[in-house]
């Protein structure tokens, strides 16, 4: 049964990634009415929320956009930074949504930030600990228990990420509409683009949960 879950999760992840790339390619060809670039959209959203200590910078790669709370930078991929498309506006506003969360001490973001050092440590060691735990399960089951606990922290992180990402998109879409960045013909594409991106986090969280259950089953001696 667990292998079926893995298979379905992997297939869903692949389909969603393909859909996401397709949507962004499509909406990258639709310009927003006022012609603002992703950078200009980001700067305006930050200013409209009274945030003046966050920099908007360009970062290499595709779909590498992110907000860094440590350096207080909104990092936009080159295709978003310079583009005046609906996709670029949606992504830029979404990343600024995280900056607004940071400025307003949004609880799930605060919790996720506190977990980052723990998850970073867990991610570095979890696969080795799990492997050792499986190989030595008959003699030292405690090792696998430690591995399961480490993996559980990464799963928790995935689920805490969900409200953070969804809320950032909600803030982005509300502002894009109220600020007049999008209109009746471009708002729905922006919404669709961000919805497609959100699905990737949902599948990642479910995949992590399925993997956690698998290791728990091994620990309990019920591997099928």
Short mmCIF file of the C-alpha atoms (twelve columns), coordinates in Angstrom:
data_MODEL
# 
_entry.id   MODEL 
# 
loop_
_atom_site.group_PDB 
_atom_site.id 
_atom_site.type_symbol 
_atom_site.label_atom_id 
_atom_site.label_alt_id 
_atom_site.label_comp_id 
_atom_site.label_asym_id 
_atom_site.label_seq_id 
_atom_site.Cartn_x 
_atom_site.Cartn_y 
_atom_site.Cartn_z 
_atom_site.pdbx_PDB_model_num 
ATOM 1   C CA . UNK A 1   0.000   0.000  0.000   1 
ATOM 2   C CA . UNK A 2   2.785   2.405  0.918   1 
ATOM 3   C CA . UNK A 3   4.400   1.942  -2.503  1 
ATOM 4   C CA . UNK A 4   1.145   2.910  -4.179  1 
ATOM 5   C CA . UNK A 5   1.107   6.099  -2.107  1 
ATOM 6   C CA . UNK A 6   4.718   6.834  -3.112  1 
ATOM 7   C CA . UNK A 7   3.886   6.258  -6.751  1 
ATOM 8   C CA . UNK A 8   0.810   8.465  -6.709  1 
ATOM 9   C CA . UNK A 9   2.699   11.215 -4.871  1 
ATOM 10  C CA . UNK A 10  5.609   11.109 -7.334  1 
ATOM 11  C CA . UNK A 11  3.269   11.205 -10.320 1 
ATOM 12  C CA . UNK A 12  1.242   14.070 -8.824  1 
ATOM 13  C CA . UNK A 13  4.445   16.010 -8.115  1 
ATOM 14  C CA . UNK A 14  5.646   15.577 -11.696 1 
ATOM 15  C CA . UNK A 15  2.285   16.588 -13.187 1 
ATOM 16  C CA . UNK A 16  2.047   19.666 -10.971 1 
ATOM 17  C CA . UNK A 17  5.594   20.743 -11.851 1 
ATOM 18  C CA . UNK A 18  4.819   20.391 -15.559 1 
ATOM 19  C CA . UNK A 19  1.570   22.308 -15.088 1 
ATOM 20  C CA . UNK A 20  3.358   25.040 -13.160 1 
ATOM 21  C CA . UNK A 21  5.978   25.511 -15.880 1 
ATOM 22  C CA . UNK A 22  3.255   25.545 -18.531 1 
ATOM 23  C CA . UNK A 23  1.199   28.153 -16.665 1 
ATOM 24  C CA . UNK A 24  4.162   30.431 -16.073 1 
ATOM 25  C CA . UNK A 25  5.247   30.151 -19.688 1 
ATOM 26  C CA . UNK A 26  1.719   31.057 -20.759 1 
ATOM 27  C CA . UNK A 27  1.251   33.949 -18.335 1 
ATOM 28  C CA . UNK A 28  4.753   35.286 -18.964 1 
ATOM 29  C CA . UNK A 29  3.488   36.309 -22.393 1 
ATOM 30  C CA . UNK A 30  0.615   38.409 -21.020 1 
ATOM 31  C CA . UNK A 31  1.670   41.961 -20.072 1 
ATOM 32  C CA . UNK A 32  0.086   43.780 -17.155 1 
ATOM 33  C CA . UNK A 33  -1.799  46.981 -18.069 1 
ATOM 34  C CA . UNK A 34  0.632   49.548 -16.641 1 
ATOM 35  C CA . UNK A 35  3.765   47.814 -17.950 1 
ATOM 36  C CA . UNK A 36  5.511   47.654 -14.558 1 
ATOM 37  C CA . UNK A 37  8.347   45.146 -14.245 1 
ATOM 38  C CA . UNK A 38  8.537   42.582 -11.478 1 
ATOM 39  C CA . UNK A 39  11.038  44.761 -9.648  1 
ATOM 40  C CA . UNK A 40  8.786   47.826 -9.862  1 
ATOM 41  C CA . UNK A 41  5.802   45.825 -8.650  1 
ATOM 42  C CA . UNK A 42  7.801   44.547 -5.681  1 
ATOM 43  C CA . UNK A 43  9.086   47.987 -4.698  1 
ATOM 44  C CA . UNK A 44  5.626   49.497 -4.891  1 
ATOM 45  C CA . UNK A 45  4.013   46.737 -2.820  1 
ATOM 46  C CA . UNK A 46  6.672   47.083 -0.147  1 
ATOM 47  C CA . UNK A 47  6.253   50.860 -0.060  1 
ATOM 48  C CA . UNK A 48  2.457   50.591 0.037   1 
ATOM 49  C CA . UNK A 49  2.823   48.471 3.171   1 
ATOM 50  C CA . UNK A 50  5.247   50.904 4.774   1 
ATOM 51  C CA . UNK A 51  8.263   48.651 4.285   1 
ATOM 52  C CA . UNK A 52  11.353  50.611 3.268   1 
ATOM 53  C CA . UNK A 53  14.178  48.487 4.711   1 
ATOM 54  C CA . UNK A 54  13.820  45.562 2.294   1 
ATOM 55  C CA . UNK A 55  15.842  45.473 -0.929  1 
ATOM 56  C CA . UNK A 56  14.602  43.995 -4.198  1 
ATOM 57  C CA . UNK A 57  17.428  42.249 -6.038  1 
ATOM 58  C CA . UNK A 58  17.885  39.953 -9.024  1 
ATOM 59  C CA . UNK A 59  18.987  36.350 -8.577  1 
ATOM 60  C CA . UNK A 60  20.098  33.828 -11.248 1 
ATOM 61  C CA . UNK A 61  17.947  30.917 -12.360 1 
ATOM 62  C CA . UNK A 62  14.309  30.183 -13.146 1 
ATOM 63  C CA . UNK A 63  11.625  30.054 -10.438 1 
ATOM 64  C CA . UNK A 64  14.341  30.794 -7.858  1 
ATOM 65  C CA . UNK A 65  12.353  33.685 -6.382  1 
ATOM 66  C CA . UNK A 66  12.331  33.927 -2.594  1 
ATOM 67  C CA . UNK A 67  12.298  36.302 0.361   1 
ATOM 68  C CA . UNK A 68  15.252  36.151 2.745   1 
ATOM 69  C CA . UNK A 69  14.280  37.414 6.221   1 
ATOM 70  C CA . UNK A 70  17.908  37.374 7.418   1 
ATOM 71  C CA . UNK A 71  19.162  39.799 4.774   1 
ATOM 72  C CA . UNK A 72  15.761  41.444 4.256   1 
ATOM 73  C CA . UNK A 73  15.884  40.983 0.506   1 
ATOM 74  C CA . UNK A 74  13.233  40.048 -2.028  1 
ATOM 75  C CA . UNK A 75  15.176  37.926 -4.506  1 
ATOM 76  C CA . UNK A 76  13.564  37.783 -7.940  1 
ATOM 77  C CA . UNK A 77  14.757  35.537 -10.755 1 
ATOM 78  C CA . UNK A 78  15.980  37.400 -13.814 1 
ATOM 79  C CA . UNK A 79  12.866  36.473 -15.791 1 
ATOM 80  C CA . UNK A 80  10.669  38.019 -13.105 1 
ATOM 81  C CA . UNK A 81  12.866  40.980 -12.175 1 
ATOM 82  C CA . UNK A 82  12.915  42.459 -15.693 1 
ATOM 83  C CA . UNK A 83  9.557   41.224 -17.043 1 
ATOM 84  C CA . UNK A 84  6.306   43.198 -17.165 1 
ATOM 85  C CA . UNK A 85  4.127   40.079 -17.418 1 
ATOM 86  C CA . UNK A 86  1.243   38.862 -15.296 1 
ATOM 87  C CA . UNK A 87  3.384   35.962 -14.085 1 
ATOM 88  C CA . UNK A 88  6.188   38.307 -13.018 1 
ATOM 89  C CA . UNK A 89  3.791   40.615 -11.169 1 
ATOM 90  C CA . UNK A 90  2.193   37.665 -9.361  1 
ATOM 91  C CA . UNK A 91  5.529   36.168 -8.298  1 
ATOM 92  C CA . UNK A 92  6.966   39.526 -7.208  1 
ATOM 93  C CA . UNK A 93  3.860   40.317 -5.153  1 
ATOM 94  C CA . UNK A 94  3.896   36.845 -3.603  1 
ATOM 95  C CA . UNK A 95  7.491   37.224 -2.422  1 
ATOM 96  C CA . UNK A 96  6.660   40.650 -1.042  1 
ATOM 97  C CA . UNK A 97  3.777   38.958 0.765   1 
ATOM 98  C CA . UNK A 98  6.442   37.143 2.779   1 
ATOM 99  C CA . UNK A 99  8.123   40.460 3.551   1 
ATOM 100 C CA . UNK A 100 4.787   41.779 4.824   1 
ATOM 101 C CA . UNK A 101 4.385   38.637 6.937   1 
ATOM 102 C CA . UNK A 102 7.828   39.247 8.401   1 
ATOM 103 C CA . UNK A 103 7.083   42.886 9.132   1 
ATOM 104 C CA . UNK A 104 3.800   42.008 10.859  1 
ATOM 105 C CA . UNK A 105 5.215   38.982 12.745  1 
ATOM 106 C CA . UNK A 106 2.837   36.547 11.058  1 
ATOM 107 C CA . UNK A 107 2.789   33.574 13.475  1 
ATOM 108 C CA . UNK A 108 3.291   30.649 11.035  1 
ATOM 109 C CA . UNK A 109 6.239   32.453 9.402   1 
ATOM 110 C CA . UNK A 110 7.775   33.129 12.812  1 
ATOM 111 C CA . UNK A 111 7.369   29.479 13.728  1 
ATOM 112 C CA . UNK A 112 8.877   28.335 10.427  1 
ATOM 113 C CA . UNK A 113 11.847  30.681 10.861  1 
ATOM 114 C CA . UNK A 114 12.537  29.247 14.322  1 
ATOM 115 C CA . UNK A 115 12.508  25.747 12.871  1 
ATOM 116 C CA . UNK A 116 15.030  26.528 10.109  1 
ATOM 117 C CA . UNK A 117 18.188  25.719 12.163  1 
ATOM 118 C CA . UNK A 118 16.618  22.472 13.424  1 
ATOM 119 C CA . UNK A 119 15.463  21.430 9.955   1 
ATOM 120 C CA . UNK A 120 18.842  22.332 8.465   1 
ATOM 121 C CA . UNK A 121 20.543  20.029 10.970  1 
ATOM 122 C CA . UNK A 122 17.953  17.281 10.468  1 
ATOM 123 C CA . UNK A 123 18.229  17.435 6.677   1 
ATOM 124 C CA . UNK A 124 21.999  17.031 6.836   1 
ATOM 125 C CA . UNK A 125 21.884  13.859 8.901   1 
ATOM 126 C CA . UNK A 126 18.473  12.248 8.514   1 
ATOM 127 C CA . UNK A 127 19.219  9.974  5.526   1 
ATOM 128 C CA . UNK A 128 22.386  8.594  7.118   1 
ATOM 129 C CA . UNK A 129 20.677  8.016  10.461  1 
ATOM 130 C CA . UNK A 130 17.696  6.335  8.800   1 
ATOM 131 C CA . UNK A 131 19.981  4.081  6.745   1 
ATOM 132 C CA . UNK A 132 21.977  3.086  9.809   1 
ATOM 133 C CA . UNK A 133 18.756  2.590  11.739  1 
ATOM 134 C CA . UNK A 134 17.289  0.247  9.120   1 
ATOM 135 C CA . UNK A 135 20.512  -1.784 8.900   1 
ATOM 136 C CA . UNK A 136 20.752  -2.088 12.688  1 
ATOM 137 C CA . UNK A 137 17.057  -2.238 13.535  1 
ATOM 138 C CA . UNK A 138 17.349  -5.632 15.243  1 
ATOM 139 C CA . UNK A 139 20.224  -4.628 17.496  1 
ATOM 140 C CA . UNK A 140 19.855  -0.873 17.962  1 
ATOM 141 C CA . UNK A 141 16.274  0.204  17.122  1 
ATOM 142 C CA . UNK A 142 16.944  3.477  18.952  1 
ATOM 143 C CA . UNK A 143 18.943  4.702  15.953  1 
ATOM 144 C CA . UNK A 144 15.898  4.388  13.678  1 
ATOM 145 C CA . UNK A 145 13.793  6.113  16.314  1 
ATOM 146 C CA . UNK A 146 16.165  9.082  16.196  1 
ATOM 147 C CA . UNK A 147 15.966  9.038  12.395  1 
ATOM 148 C CA . UNK A 148 12.173  9.070  12.474  1 
ATOM 149 C CA . UNK A 149 12.188  12.015 14.880  1 
ATOM 150 C CA . UNK A 150 14.577  13.916 12.618  1 
ATOM 151 C CA . UNK A 151 12.427  13.194 9.570   1 
ATOM 152 C CA . UNK A 152 9.305   14.222 11.504  1 
ATOM 153 C CA . UNK A 153 10.777  17.700 11.976  1 
ATOM 154 C CA . UNK A 154 11.163  18.095 8.207   1 
ATOM 155 C CA . UNK A 155 7.584   16.904 7.718   1 
ATOM 156 C CA . UNK A 156 6.343   19.402 10.299  1 
ATOM 157 C CA . UNK A 157 8.274   22.118 8.475   1 
ATOM 158 C CA . UNK A 158 6.545   21.185 5.195   1 
ATOM 159 C CA . UNK A 159 3.105   21.505 6.755   1 
ATOM 160 C CA . UNK A 160 3.899   24.807 8.489   1 
ATOM 161 C CA . UNK A 161 5.046   26.085 5.097   1 
ATOM 162 C CA . UNK A 162 1.550   25.591 3.630   1 
ATOM 163 C CA . UNK A 163 -0.260  28.429 5.476   1 
ATOM 164 C CA . UNK A 164 2.790   30.664 4.984   1 
ATOM 165 C CA . UNK A 165 2.707   30.236 1.207   1 
ATOM 166 C CA . UNK A 166 -1.086  30.414 0.880   1 
ATOM 167 C CA . UNK A 167 -1.264  33.548 3.011   1 
ATOM 168 C CA . UNK A 168 1.496   35.219 0.978   1 
ATOM 169 C CA . UNK A 169 -0.484  34.549 -2.212  1 
ATOM 170 C CA . UNK A 170 -3.693  35.844 -0.630  1 
ATOM 171 C CA . UNK A 171 -1.948  39.074 0.380   1 
ATOM 172 C CA . UNK A 172 -0.393  39.371 -3.087  1 
ATOM 173 C CA . UNK A 173 -3.665  38.942 -4.975  1 
ATOM 174 C CA . UNK A 174 -5.551  41.347 -2.713  1 
ATOM 175 C CA . UNK A 175 -2.901  44.019 -3.187  1 
ATOM 176 C CA . UNK A 176 -2.560  43.483 -6.956  1 
ATOM 177 C CA . UNK A 177 -6.291  44.079 -7.263  1 
ATOM 178 C CA . UNK A 178 -6.585  47.035 -4.875  1 
ATOM 179 C CA . UNK A 179 -3.491  48.755 -6.285  1 
ATOM 180 C CA . UNK A 180 -4.778  48.423 -9.835  1 
ATOM 181 C CA . UNK A 181 -1.778  46.370 -10.955 1 
ATOM 182 C CA . UNK A 182 -4.127  43.741 -12.366 1 
ATOM 183 C CA . UNK A 183 -7.541  44.325 -13.924 1 
ATOM 184 C CA . UNK A 184 -10.545 42.209 -14.897 1 
ATOM 185 C CA . UNK A 185 -8.595  40.443 -17.662 1 
ATOM 186 C CA . UNK A 186 -5.300  39.872 -15.848 1 
ATOM 187 C CA . UNK A 187 -6.347  39.150 -12.248 1 
ATOM 188 C CA . UNK A 188 -7.574  35.619 -12.920 1 
ATOM 189 C CA . UNK A 189 -4.326  34.602 -14.697 1 
ATOM 190 C CA . UNK A 190 -2.346  35.956 -11.737 1 
ATOM 191 C CA . UNK A 191 -4.558  33.982 -9.363  1 
ATOM 192 C CA . UNK A 192 -4.217  30.843 -11.457 1 
ATOM 193 C CA . UNK A 193 -0.420  31.140 -11.550 1 
ATOM 194 C CA . UNK A 194 -0.133  31.425 -7.766  1 
ATOM 195 C CA . UNK A 195 -2.629  28.619 -7.220  1 
ATOM 196 C CA . UNK A 196 -0.530  26.331 -9.425  1 
ATOM 197 C CA . UNK A 197 2.564   27.224 -7.398  1 
ATOM 198 C CA . UNK A 198 0.743   26.472 -4.130  1 
ATOM 199 C CA . UNK A 199 -0.050  22.933 -5.273  1 
ATOM 200 C CA . UNK A 200 3.670   22.115 -5.301  1 
ATOM 201 C CA . UNK A 201 3.857   22.765 -1.550  1 
ATOM 202 C CA . UNK A 202 0.770   20.641 -0.891  1 
ATOM 203 C CA . UNK A 203 2.218   17.663 -2.766  1 
ATOM 204 C CA . UNK A 204 5.599   18.107 -1.066  1 
ATOM 205 C CA . UNK A 205 3.955   18.049 2.367   1 
ATOM 206 C CA . UNK A 206 1.862   14.981 1.552   1 
ATOM 207 C CA . UNK A 207 4.895   13.215 0.084   1 
ATOM 208 C CA . UNK A 208 6.891   13.928 3.227   1 
ATOM 209 C CA . UNK A 209 4.053   12.601 5.382   1 
ATOM 210 C CA . UNK A 210 3.840   9.405  3.318   1 
ATOM 211 C CA . UNK A 211 7.585   8.863  3.708   1 
ATOM 212 C CA . UNK A 212 7.360   9.467  7.456   1 
ATOM 213 C CA . UNK A 213 4.591   6.865  7.753   1 
ATOM 214 C CA . UNK A 214 6.751   4.410  5.829   1 
ATOM 215 C CA . UNK A 215 9.643   4.757  8.269   1 
ATOM 216 C CA . UNK A 216 7.300   4.549  11.253  1 
ATOM 217 C CA . UNK A 217 5.936   1.267  9.833   1 
ATOM 218 C CA . UNK A 218 9.478   -0.102 9.591   1 
ATOM 219 C CA . UNK A 219 10.140  0.975  13.172  1 
ATOM 220 C CA . UNK A 220 6.997   -0.797 14.327  1 
ATOM 221 C CA . UNK A 221 8.022   -3.926 12.427  1 
ATOM 222 C CA . UNK A 222 5.104   -3.755 9.999   1 
ATOM 223 C CA . UNK A 223 6.972   -3.176 6.748   1 
ATOM 224 C CA . UNK A 224 5.027   -4.637 3.791   1 
# 
